[in-house]
């Protein structure tokens, strides 16, 4: 009787745990990331969850036969859900920039960590009919944590509003608008992004995006990119993307790949 009772108890525990896991999956859904596109998502990381988004990208630009090649080996964003509508954000990356003139490598190169990114994302409204889901995102870039090659004169800041619409079961539209000040220039950059996403299957997603900026002392620059995501499971996603500039002297080529992991509470 004791053995039968113990077996029934263990079976009940297993069934209960499986039911709780399924409930959690249904409640929080699949991972939603701020990469690989330039459009920051409008939803926040669930409370007490930690999300790690990391990867690498390669970028080139050639102007008057002088070509720069930038390789970022580790672009990482840590996101932690502090409240139901508030996440904390910490970002850092390591970049190496090389120069080339008429096909010949130059000796000068820049390498090291960029200023540390500290920020928050605040959920403002949920999507209701024609009203989009809206979030506010703000960051400061701390130059004291940067390598000498990338250290700015002062602290940089940026903010943006992130909005999104569900178009159908498989498609969505996201867009950002905001401003940024880097630590070396006092004038502001107005920024925008517009991304269309489509779920090819339950595992595979695709997107195409237009984005750019308008410096107060210069003309508009426009770029585009596109890419794919692959869900290994509800908490792990792989991505690959690429793009180029639309306006001149902005970007010749951009390639990126990465992984994002959500660690449940």
C-alpha positions as CSV (number, residue, x, y, z in Angstrom):
1,X,0.0,0.0,0.0
2,X,2.8,2.4,0.9
3,X,4.6,1.7,-2.5
4,X,1.4,2.2,-4.4
5,X,0.7,5.4,-2.5
6,X,4.2,6.7,-3.2
7,X,3.9,5.8,-6.9
8,X,0.6,7.7,-7.1
9,X,2.1,10.7,-5.3
10,X,5.2,10.8,-7.7
11,X,3.0,10.5,-10.7
12,X,0.8,13.3,-9.5
13,X,3.9,15.5,-8.9
14,X,5.2,14.8,-12.5
15,X,1.8,15.6,-14.0
16,X,1.6,18.8,-11.9
17,X,5.1,20.0,-13.0
18,X,4.4,19.3,-16.7
19,X,1.1,21.2,-16.4
20,X,2.9,24.1,-14.8
21,X,5.6,24.2,-17.5
22,X,2.9,24.2,-20.2
23,X,1.1,27.0,-18.4
24,X,4.3,29.0,-18.2
25,X,5.0,28.5,-21.9
26,X,1.5,29.6,-22.7
27,X,1.7,32.6,-20.4
28,X,5.0,33.9,-21.7
29,X,5.1,32.6,-25.2
30,X,8.2,32.4,-27.3
31,X,11.3,34.6,-26.9
32,X,11.0,38.1,-28.4
33,X,14.3,39.9,-29.2
34,X,15.7,43.3,-30.1
35,X,18.0,41.7,-32.7
36,X,18.8,41.2,-35.5
37,X,17.0,44.2,-36.9
38,X,17.5,47.9,-35.9
39,X,13.9,48.1,-34.7
40,X,13.7,47.6,-31.0
41,X,10.7,45.4,-29.9
42,X,7.8,47.0,-28.1
43,X,7.4,44.3,-25.5
44,X,9.5,43.9,-22.3
45,X,11.2,40.8,-21.0
46,X,8.9,39.0,-18.5
47,X,9.4,39.8,-14.8
48,X,12.4,38.0,-13.2
49,X,13.6,36.6,-16.6
50,X,17.1,37.3,-17.9
51,X,17.6,37.5,-21.6
52,X,21.0,37.5,-23.3
53,X,21.3,38.7,-27.0
54,X,24.7,38.4,-28.6
55,X,26.4,38.0,-31.9
56,X,28.8,39.5,-34.4
57,X,28.6,41.7,-37.4
58,X,30.8,42.8,-40.3
59,X,30.5,46.2,-42.0
60,X,32.3,48.0,-44.9
61,X,32.3,51.4,-46.4
62,X,34.5,52.8,-49.2
63,X,34.8,56.5,-50.0
64,X,37.4,57.9,-52.5
65,X,39.2,54.6,-52.7
66,X,39.7,54.5,-48.9
67,X,37.8,51.5,-47.4
68,X,37.1,50.9,-43.8
69,X,36.2,47.4,-42.5
70,X,34.7,47.0,-39.1
71,X,34.3,43.7,-37.3
72,X,32.4,43.5,-34.0
73,X,33.2,40.2,-32.4
74,X,30.9,40.5,-29.5
75,X,27.8,42.7,-29.5
76,X,25.9,41.8,-26.3
77,X,22.7,43.1,-24.8
78,X,21.6,41.8,-21.4
79,X,17.9,42.4,-20.6
80,X,16.3,41.7,-17.2
81,X,12.6,41.9,-16.4
82,X,12.4,43.9,-13.1
83,X,8.7,44.5,-13.2
84,X,5.8,43.5,-15.4
85,X,6.3,46.6,-17.6
86,X,10.0,47.4,-16.9
87,X,13.3,45.9,-18.0
88,X,16.8,46.9,-17.2
89,X,19.4,46.9,-20.1
90,X,23.1,46.5,-20.2
91,X,25.1,46.5,-23.5
92,X,28.7,46.2,-24.5
93,X,30.7,45.2,-27.6
94,X,34.3,44.7,-28.8
95,X,35.1,46.2,-32.3
96,X,38.1,46.3,-34.6
97,X,38.3,48.7,-37.5
98,X,40.8,48.4,-40.3
99,X,41.6,50.7,-43.2
100,X,42.5,49.9,-46.8
101,X,43.6,52.2,-49.6
102,X,43.4,51.0,-53.2
103,X,43.5,47.4,-51.9
104,X,46.4,47.8,-49.6
105,X,46.0,47.4,-45.9
106,X,46.9,50.4,-43.8
107,X,48.8,49.9,-40.5
108,X,46.5,52.1,-38.5
109,X,43.6,50.3,-36.8
110,X,41.2,50.9,-34.0
111,X,40.2,48.1,-31.5
112,X,38.6,47.8,-28.1
113,X,35.3,48.1,-26.2
114,X,32.8,50.8,-27.0
115,X,31.2,52.9,-24.2
116,X,29.0,50.8,-21.8
117,X,25.3,51.0,-22.5
118,X,22.9,51.3,-19.6
119,X,19.2,51.7,-20.1
120,X,15.6,50.8,-19.4
121,X,12.6,49.7,-21.5
122,X,9.2,50.7,-20.1
123,X,5.9,49.2,-21.5
124,X,3.3,52.0,-21.9
125,X,0.3,50.4,-23.6
126,X,-0.8,47.0,-24.9
127,X,-2.2,46.6,-28.4
128,X,-5.9,47.3,-28.6
129,X,-7.5,47.4,-32.0
130,X,-6.0,50.2,-34.0
131,X,-3.9,51.3,-31.0
132,X,-0.4,49.8,-31.2
133,X,1.7,48.3,-28.4
134,X,4.0,51.1,-27.2
135,X,7.2,51.2,-25.2
136,X,9.7,53.8,-24.2
137,X,13.4,53.0,-24.4
138,X,16.2,55.1,-23.0
139,X,20.0,54.6,-22.7
140,X,23.2,56.3,-21.6
141,X,26.6,55.5,-23.0
142,X,29.3,55.6,-20.3
143,X,32.7,56.5,-21.8
144,X,34.6,55.5,-18.6
145,X,34.2,51.8,-19.5
146,X,35.4,52.2,-23.1
147,X,38.8,51.5,-24.6
148,X,41.0,54.5,-25.5
149,X,40.2,54.1,-29.2
150,X,36.5,54.5,-28.7
151,X,36.3,56.7,-25.6
152,X,34.1,59.7,-26.1
153,X,34.5,63.2,-24.6
154,X,31.3,62.9,-22.5
155,X,28.3,60.6,-21.8
156,X,26.1,59.9,-24.8
157,X,22.3,59.4,-24.6
158,X,19.5,58.2,-26.7
159,X,15.8,57.5,-26.4
160,X,13.1,56.2,-28.7
161,X,9.5,55.1,-28.7
162,X,8.8,51.6,-30.0
163,X,5.4,50.8,-31.6
164,X,4.1,47.6,-33.1
165,X,0.9,46.3,-34.9
166,X,-0.3,42.8,-35.4
167,X,-1.4,42.6,-39.1
168,X,-2.4,38.9,-39.1
169,X,-1.6,35.6,-37.5
170,X,1.8,35.5,-39.2
171,X,2.7,39.1,-39.9
172,X,3.4,42.2,-37.9
173,X,4.7,45.8,-38.3
174,X,7.1,47.5,-35.9
175,X,8.6,51.0,-36.0
176,X,10.7,53.3,-33.8
177,X,11.2,57.0,-33.6
178,X,13.6,58.8,-31.4
179,X,16.8,60.9,-30.9
180,X,20.4,60.2,-30.0
181,X,23.4,62.3,-28.9
182,X,26.8,60.7,-29.0
183,X,29.5,61.8,-26.6
184,X,31.6,63.7,-29.1
185,X,29.0,65.9,-30.9
186,X,26.5,68.1,-29.1
187,X,24.0,68.1,-32.0
188,X,21.2,65.5,-32.1
189,X,20.5,62.7,-34.5
190,X,16.8,62.0,-35.3
191,X,16.4,58.3,-35.8
192,X,13.6,56.1,-37.4
193,X,13.1,52.4,-38.2
194,X,10.3,50.5,-40.0
195,X,10.3,46.7,-40.0
196,X,7.8,44.2,-41.5
197,X,8.0,40.7,-40.0
198,X,6.5,37.4,-41.3
199,X,6.4,33.9,-39.7
200,X,7.2,31.4,-42.4
201,X,6.6,28.6,-39.9
202,X,6.4,28.1,-36.2
203,X,10.2,28.0,-36.2
204,X,11.3,30.3,-39.0
205,X,10.7,34.0,-39.2
206,X,11.8,36.6,-41.8
207,X,11.9,40.4,-41.9
208,X,12.7,43.4,-44.1
209,X,13.5,46.8,-42.7
210,X,14.1,50.4,-43.7
211,X,15.9,52.7,-41.2
212,X,18.0,55.8,-41.0
213,X,18.9,59.0,-39.2
214,X,18.9,62.8,-39.7
215,X,21.7,64.7,-38.0
216,X,20.9,68.3,-37.2
217,X,23.9,69.5,-39.1
218,X,23.7,67.1,-42.1
219,X,21.4,65.4,-44.6
220,X,19.2,62.2,-44.1
221,X,20.9,58.8,-44.4
222,X,18.8,55.8,-45.3
223,X,19.6,52.1,-45.1
224,X,17.9,48.7,-45.4
225,X,18.4,45.2,-44.2
226,X,16.7,41.8,-44.1
227,X,17.1,38.6,-42.3
228,X,15.8,35.3,-40.8
229,X,15.3,33.9,-37.3
230,X,15.1,30.3,-36.2
231,X,13.6,29.2,-32.9
232,X,15.4,26.2,-31.4
233,X,12.8,26.2,-28.6
234,X,10.7,28.8,-26.8
235,X,13.7,30.3,-25.1
236,X,16.5,30.1,-27.7
237,X,16.6,31.9,-31.1
238,X,19.3,32.1,-33.8
239,X,19.4,34.9,-36.4
240,X,21.2,35.9,-39.6
241,X,20.9,39.2,-41.5
242,X,22.4,41.5,-44.0
243,X,21.9,44.9,-45.6
244,X,23.4,48.0,-47.2
245,X,23.1,51.7,-47.5
246,X,20.6,53.5,-49.8
247,X,22.1,56.9,-49.6
248,X,25.7,57.4,-50.6
249,X,28.7,57.2,-48.2
250,X,26.7,55.4,-45.5
251,X,27.4,51.7,-45.8
252,X,28.4,49.3,-48.5
253,X,27.8,46.0,-46.8
254,X,26.5,44.7,-43.5
255,X,26.4,41.1,-42.4
256,X,25.4,39.7,-39.0
257,X,24.7,36.5,-37.1
258,X,23.8,35.8,-33.5
259,X,21.9,33.9,-30.8
260,X,19.5,35.0,-28.1
261,X,18.7,33.0,-24.9
262,X,15.9,33.7,-22.4
263,X,16.5,32.3,-18.9
264,X,13.3,31.7,-17.1
265,X,12.9,32.7,-13.4
